[in-house]
Amino acid sequence: MRGRAMVLARFQQWYTQLRSSMWLLPACFLVGASLLAFIITAIPGELPDAEQHWWAYLLAVNPEGASAVLTTIAGSMITVAGVTFSITMLVLAQAASQYSPRLLRDYMADRINQLTLAVIVGVFAYCLLVLRSLPAGSLLLGHGIAVMVALLGAFVGLALLIYFIHHIASSIQVSQVVAKITEDTQAAIAQRYDQAFGRVAENPAALRAGAVTPGEDGGSSGRQPAGHTLAAPLTGFVQQVYLNGLVKEADAQGQVVTMRVAVGEFVVQGQPLLYLHGPGWDEERCAALLRCYVINRHRTIEQDPAFGIRQLVDIAIKALSPGINDSTTAEQCVLYLGAVIADLSGRHMPEPFRRVNGQLRLQCQQRDFADYVEAAFAQIARDARGNLAVLATLGSSLAMLERTVPAERLGPIQQQRRHWAMQVRDSLSREDQLTLKI
């Protein structure tokens, strides 16, 4: 069971890394195109007589013509590959400078970009290998089919290039960027918080019943010998935590594990990561607990919806900078942040405690609704000081949330509303305050 949990955690890490890599799909197409070239050119038999079979006209080609066609296609494809690569690098540079450097992985993970480059590289490699196998004399049936497949691949590559240019032009539009980040963030929210708010009664006092602090066992038997801390093995961001694996290891030990770091936070090698209550933790079980953590150089959105909020906030802050001064972009970000918070407000936040057969086994470190609200609006409200348009949009978004959010969760929204009003009073004239209806 322990090995299965660790394999699942590592598979999630590898999948996240490979999904955002631009080399994997082109490499797969390169290998596939090479195998296809060897298989097709190995087909035996003579070319059929075009006068007896109408379809034979499609395969009718002489060695000189086949060589010219394959050479032209190969040269064109490698040129198109260079153009595609150049456009992609240009878009990455623009996204990093105009929006946020944290968007680069989203563009690298875009399937259209990866597929276009993969098809073009695959057609190029295919043409080279077919060209190498052309005989000096008459062509076989396999060579005729291979030339026809090369022509089809060239047309597919050109069609993808046209769509790629359209896709790139659409993807760099700020409305498209912000909407895509919002969709990814809401998808992460739906995966992490899949229960509707109110379906499970939220009673903070009941949830914390049996909670333990370092040096306590969480029961009525009093104190146990103090446990010990597991330190982070790497420096980086906590991308994912396999909670079920932590619970299983704690239950097998019969003790409680307390998380010290939440998903999305930055840790330094040697920083406390877990606290293990009670004695008797062997090295093998401690290593299994550490393997439940995925730590890498960057944040990912899969288990960290706050990262999507961070991206939207980054775009808004950069738009508010004096060098760009794009109030409309900041307003769009504020509106979409309101949509994200409205989605979060209707979902049940799981309790920070995990139990097995009624026994506390894991105390989680996780964000609550107030943390998400502050991450979405606090910094934008400070940076938008003096900008009437953005402050007005922020005020209307908070007012919308006050009408939408369940009564039990109005506190963080009202707190941000007070902070917003304070910023407005400190920065705007009396006439502008009346306009904003403060």
ABEGO torsion letter per residue (X at the ends): XAAAAAAAAAAAAAAAAAAABAAAAAAAAAAAAAAAAAAAAABBEBBBBAAABAAAAAABBBAAAAAAAAAAAAAAAAAAAAAAAAAAAAAAAAAAAABBAAAAAAAAABAAAAAAAAAAAAAAAAAAAAAAABBABBBBAAAAAAAAAAAAAAAAAAAAAAAAAAAAAAAABAAAAAAAAAAAAAAAAAAABABBBGABBBBAAAAABGBBBBGBAGBAAEBBBBBBBBBBABBEBBABBBAAAAAAAAAAAGBBBBBABBBGBBBBBGBBABBBBEBGBBAAAAAAAAAABBBBABBBAAABAAAAAAAAAAAAAAAABAAAGBAAAAAAAAAAAAAAAAAAAABBBBBABBBBGGBBABBBBBBBAAAAAAAAAAAAAAAABGBAAAAAAAAAAAAAAAAABBAAAAAAAAAAAAAAAAAAAAABBAAAAAAAGX
